[in-house]
Amino acid sequence: MTKRAKSILNPSQILMPLCYLFRGKCTLFSKEKQEKEKI
């Protein structure tokens, strides 16, 4: 039971930071696009 619970929790723990990282990258890309459009 504990092993199964850990295996279920691990993916969510890995995905959450990834989501934040991708969001940060998306914001960076959007900023770069806005700067390019201004120029």
N, CA, C and O atoms as a CHARMM CRD file, in Angstrom:
* protein
*
  156
    1    1 MET  N      0.84500  -1.20600   0.00000 PROA 1      0.00000
    2    1 MET  CA     0.00000   0.00000   0.00000 PROA 1      0.00000
    3    1 MET  C      0.88000   1.25600   0.00000 PROA 1      0.00000
    4    1 MET  O      0.66600   2.16600  -0.80100 PROA 1      0.00000
    5    2 THR  N      1.86200   1.30100   0.89300 PROA 2      0.00000
    6    2 THR  CA     2.71000   2.48700   0.98300 PROA 2      0.00000
    7    2 THR  C      3.51100   2.67500  -0.31200 PROA 2      0.00000
    8    2 THR  O      3.66300   3.79400  -0.80400 PROA 2      0.00000
    9    3 LYS  N      4.01800   1.56700  -0.85200 PROA 3      0.00000
   10    3 LYS  CA     4.78600   1.65600  -2.10200 PROA 3      0.00000
   11    3 LYS  C      3.90800   2.19200  -3.23000 PROA 3      0.00000
   12    3 LYS  O      4.35600   3.01700  -4.02600 PROA 3      0.00000
   13    4 ARG  N      2.66000   1.72600  -3.30100 PROA 4      0.00000
   14    4 ARG  CA     1.75300   2.19400  -4.35500 PROA 4      0.00000
   15    4 ARG  C      1.45700   3.68000  -4.16100 PROA 4      0.00000
   16    4 ARG  O      1.42600   4.44400  -5.12500 PROA 4      0.00000
   17    5 ALA  N      1.24100   4.08100  -2.91700 PROA 5      0.00000
   18    5 ALA  CA     0.94600   5.48500  -2.61800 PROA 5      0.00000
   19    5 ALA  C      2.12800   6.35400  -3.05500 PROA 5      0.00000
   20    5 ALA  O      1.94200   7.40800  -3.66400 PROA 5      0.00000
   21    6 LYS  N      3.33700   5.90400  -2.74000 PROA 6      0.00000
   22    6 LYS  CA     4.52900   6.67200  -3.11200 PROA 6      0.00000
   23    6 LYS  C      4.64100   6.77600  -4.63200 PROA 6      0.00000
   24    6 LYS  O      4.94900   7.84500  -5.15900 PROA 6      0.00000
   25    7 SER  N      4.39600   5.68000  -5.33300 PROA 7      0.00000
   26    7 SER  CA     4.49800   5.67800  -6.79700 PROA 7      0.00000
   27    7 SER  C      3.46200   6.62700  -7.40400 PROA 7      0.00000
   28    7 SER  O      3.70100   7.22700  -8.45200 PROA 7      0.00000
   29    8 ILE  N      2.30300   6.76000  -6.73400 PROA 8      0.00000
   30    8 ILE  CA     1.26000   7.66200  -7.24600 PROA 8      0.00000
   31    8 ILE  C      1.63200   9.11500  -6.92600 PROA 8      0.00000
   32    8 ILE  O      1.36700  10.02000  -7.71700 PROA 8      0.00000
   33    9 LEU  N      2.25600   9.32800  -5.74500 PROA 9      0.00000
   34    9 LEU  CA     2.60100  10.69200  -5.32800 PROA 9      0.00000
   35    9 LEU  C      3.79200  11.23100  -6.12400 PROA 9      0.00000
   36    9 LEU  O      3.81800  12.40800  -6.48300 PROA 9      0.00000
   37   10 ASN  N      4.77500  10.37100  -6.40000 PROA 10     0.00000
   38   10 ASN  CA     5.99000  10.82300  -7.08300 PROA 10     0.00000
   39   10 ASN  C      5.71700  11.54100  -8.40900 PROA 10     0.00000
   40   10 ASN  O      6.25000  12.63200  -8.61300 PROA 10     0.00000
   41   11 PRO  N      4.91500  10.98400  -9.31600 PROA 11     0.00000
   42   11 PRO  CA     4.65600  11.66900 -10.58700 PROA 11     0.00000
   43   11 PRO  C      4.08700  13.06500 -10.38400 PROA 11     0.00000
   44   11 PRO  O      4.48800  13.99700 -11.08200 PROA 11     0.00000
   45   12 SER  N      3.16100  13.23100  -9.44300 PROA 12     0.00000
   46   12 SER  CA     2.56400  14.54800  -9.19100 PROA 12     0.00000
   47   12 SER  C      3.62900  15.50500  -8.66600 PROA 12     0.00000
   48   12 SER  O      3.65300  16.67800  -9.03700 PROA 12     0.00000
   49   13 GLN  N      4.51100  15.00100  -7.80000 PROA 13     0.00000
   50   13 GLN  CA     5.57300  15.84200  -7.24900 PROA 13     0.00000
   51   13 GLN  C      6.54500  16.26500  -8.34700 PROA 13     0.00000
   52   13 GLN  O      7.09700  17.36500  -8.29800 PROA 13     0.00000
   53   14 ILE  N      6.75600  15.40100  -9.33300 PROA 14     0.00000
   54   14 ILE  CA     7.66800  15.71400 -10.44200 PROA 14     0.00000
   55   14 ILE  C      6.98200  16.66600 -11.42900 PROA 14     0.00000
   56   14 ILE  O      7.61000  17.58100 -11.96200 PROA 14     0.00000
   57   15 LEU  N      5.68800  16.43800 -11.66400 PROA 15     0.00000
   58   15 LEU  CA     4.95500  17.24600 -12.64100 PROA 15     0.00000
   59   15 LEU  C      4.75900  18.67900 -12.16000 PROA 15     0.00000
   60   15 LEU  O      4.86600  19.61000 -12.95800 PROA 15     0.00000
   61   16 MET  N      4.47900  18.87500 -10.89300 PROA 16     0.00000
   62   16 MET  CA     4.23400  20.22900 -10.37800 PROA 16     0.00000
   63   16 MET  C      5.40800  21.16900 -10.67200 PROA 16     0.00000
   64   16 MET  O      5.19000  22.22700 -11.26200 PROA 16     0.00000
   65   17 PRO  N      6.65200  20.82500 -10.28400 PROA 17     0.00000
   66   17 PRO  CA     7.79500  21.68800 -10.60600 PROA 17     0.00000
   67   17 PRO  C      7.95800  21.88900 -12.10700 PROA 17     0.00000
   68   17 PRO  O      8.31300  22.98200 -12.54800 PROA 17     0.00000
   69   18 LEU  N      7.70300  20.84500 -12.89900 PROA 18     0.00000
   70   18 LEU  CA     7.81300  20.95400 -14.35600 PROA 18     0.00000
   71   18 LEU  C      6.82000  21.97800 -14.88000 PROA 18     0.00000
   72   18 LEU  O      7.15500  22.78700 -15.74500 PROA 18     0.00000
   73   19 CYS  N      5.59500  21.94600 -14.35600 PROA 19     0.00000
   74   19 CYS  CA     4.56900  22.90700 -14.77800 PROA 19     0.00000
   75   19 CYS  C      5.05600  24.32000 -14.49900 PROA 19     0.00000
   76   19 CYS  O      4.92100  25.21000 -15.33900 PROA 19     0.00000
   77   20 TYR  N      5.62600  24.52400 -13.30800 PROA 20     0.00000
   78   20 TYR  CA     6.11700  25.85600 -12.95500 PROA 20     0.00000
   79   20 TYR  C      7.26000  26.25400 -13.88600 PROA 20     0.00000
   80   20 TYR  O      7.33700  27.40200 -14.32400 PROA 20     0.00000
   81   21 LEU  N      8.14700  25.30200 -14.18700 PROA 21     0.00000
   82   21 LEU  CA     9.27400  25.59800 -15.07600 PROA 21     0.00000
   83   21 LEU  C      8.77100  25.97700 -16.46300 PROA 21     0.00000
   84   21 LEU  O      9.23600  26.95500 -17.04800 PROA 21     0.00000
   85   22 PHE  N      7.81700  25.20200 -16.99400 PROA 22     0.00000
   86   22 PHE  CA     7.28500  25.48200 -18.32700 PROA 22     0.00000
   87   22 PHE  C      6.56400  26.82100 -18.34100 PROA 22     0.00000
   88   22 PHE  O      6.65000  27.56600 -19.31700 PROA 22     0.00000
   89   23 ARG  N      5.84800  27.13200 -17.25300 PROA 23     0.00000
   90   23 ARG  CA     5.15700  28.42400 -17.16300 PROA 23     0.00000
   91   23 ARG  C      6.17900  29.54700 -17.20600 PROA 23     0.00000
   92   23 ARG  O      5.97400  30.55400 -17.88200 PROA 23     0.00000
   93   24 GLY  N      7.28400  29.37300 -16.48200 PROA 24     0.00000
   94   24 GLY  CA     8.34400  30.37800 -16.46900 PROA 24     0.00000
   95   24 GLY  C      8.93800  30.54600 -17.86000 PROA 24     0.00000
   96   24 GLY  O      9.20100  31.66800 -18.29200 PROA 24     0.00000
   97   25 LYS  N      9.14900  29.43700 -18.56200 PROA 25     0.00000
   98   25 LYS  CA     9.68800  29.48800 -19.92100 PROA 25     0.00000
   99   25 LYS  C      8.69400  30.17200 -20.84700 PROA 25     0.00000
  100   25 LYS  O      9.07800  30.98100 -21.69100 PROA 25     0.00000
  101   26 CYS  N      7.41200  29.84600 -20.68900 PROA 26     0.00000
  102   26 CYS  CA     6.37800  30.44900 -21.53400 PROA 26     0.00000
  103   26 CYS  C      6.37500  31.96000 -21.34500 PROA 26     0.00000
  104   26 CYS  O      6.27500  32.70400 -22.32000 PROA 26     0.00000
  105   27 THR  N      6.48400  32.42500 -20.09800 PROA 27     0.00000
  106   27 THR  CA     6.48400  33.86400 -19.82700 PROA 27     0.00000
  107   27 THR  C      7.72100  34.50200 -20.45100 PROA 27     0.00000
  108   27 THR  O      7.65000  35.60700 -20.98900 PROA 27     0.00000
  109   28 LEU  N      8.85600  33.80300 -20.37800 PROA 28     0.00000
  110   28 LEU  CA    10.08200  34.32700 -20.97700 PROA 28     0.00000
  111   28 LEU  C      9.92300  34.44300 -22.48900 PROA 28     0.00000
  112   28 LEU  O     10.30400  35.45400 -23.07900 PROA 28     0.00000
  113   29 PHE  N      9.36100  33.41400 -23.11500 PROA 29     0.00000
  114   29 PHE  CA     9.17400  33.43100 -24.56600 PROA 29     0.00000
  115   29 PHE  C      8.20700  34.53900 -24.96200 PROA 29     0.00000
  116   29 PHE  O      8.43200  35.22700 -25.95700 PROA 29     0.00000
  117   30 SER  N      7.13500  34.72000 -24.19600 PROA 30     0.00000
  118   30 SER  CA     6.14500  35.75700 -24.49900 PROA 30     0.00000
  119   30 SER  C      6.80600  37.13300 -24.38800 PROA 30     0.00000
  120   30 SER  O      6.53400  38.01700 -25.20000 PROA 30     0.00000
  121   31 LYS  N      7.67600  37.31900 -23.38000 PROA 31     0.00000
  122   31 LYS  CA     8.38300  38.59100 -23.21900 PROA 31     0.00000
  123   31 LYS  C      9.29900  38.83100 -24.41500 PROA 31     0.00000
  124   31 LYS  O      9.35700  39.94300 -24.93900 PROA 31     0.00000
  125   32 GLU  N     10.01100  37.79500 -24.84800 PROA 32     0.00000
  126   32 GLU  CA    10.91100  37.92000 -25.99800 PROA 32     0.00000
  127   32 GLU  C     10.12400  38.28500 -27.24500 PROA 32     0.00000
  128   32 GLU  O     10.56800  39.12100 -28.03200 PROA 32     0.00000
  129   33 LYS  N      8.96000  37.67000 -27.43700 PROA 33     0.00000
  130   33 LYS  CA     8.12200  37.95300 -28.60600 PROA 33     0.00000
  131   33 LYS  C      7.65800  39.40500 -28.58000 PROA 33     0.00000
  132   33 LYS  O      7.66600  40.08300 -29.60800 PROA 33     0.00000
  133   34 GLN  N      7.25200  39.88400 -27.39900 PROA 34     0.00000
  134   34 GLN  CA     6.78300  41.26300 -27.26500 PROA 34     0.00000
  135   34 GLN  C      7.91500  42.22900 -27.60500 PROA 34     0.00000
  136   34 GLN  O      7.69500  43.23000 -28.28700 PROA 34     0.00000
  137   35 GLU  N      9.13200  41.93000 -27.12900 PROA 35     0.00000
  138   35 GLU  CA    10.28000  42.78700 -27.41300 PROA 35     0.00000
  139   35 GLU  C     10.57200  42.80900 -28.91100 PROA 35     0.00000
  140   35 GLU  O     10.87800  43.86500 -29.46500 PROA 35     0.00000
  141   36 LYS  N     10.48100  41.66800 -29.56300 PROA 36     0.00000
  142   36 LYS  CA    10.72800  41.58700 -31.00700 PROA 36     0.00000
  143   36 LYS  C      9.67100  42.37900 -31.76400 PROA 36     0.00000
  144   36 LYS  O      9.98600  43.05400 -32.74400 PROA 36     0.00000
  145   37 GLU  N      8.41200  42.30200 -31.31400 PROA 37     0.00000
  146   37 GLU  CA     7.32600  43.02000 -31.98200 PROA 37     0.00000
  147   37 GLU  C      7.54100  44.53000 -31.85600 PROA 37     0.00000
  148   37 GLU  O      7.27500  45.27500 -32.80000 PROA 37     0.00000
  149   38 LYS  N      8.02300  44.98200 -30.69000 PROA 38     0.00000
  150   38 LYS  CA     8.26900  46.41100 -30.46900 PROA 38     0.00000
  151   38 LYS  C      9.33100  46.91000 -31.44400 PROA 38     0.00000
  152   38 LYS  O      9.21400  48.00400 -31.99800 PROA 38     0.00000
  153   39 ILE  N     10.36600  46.10000 -31.64900 PROA 39     0.00000
  154   39 ILE  CA    11.46400  46.49100 -32.54800 PROA 39     0.00000
  155   39 ILE  C     10.96600  46.38300 -33.98800 PROA 39     0.00000
  156   39 ILE  O     11.71700  46.66200 -34.92300 PROA 39     0.00000
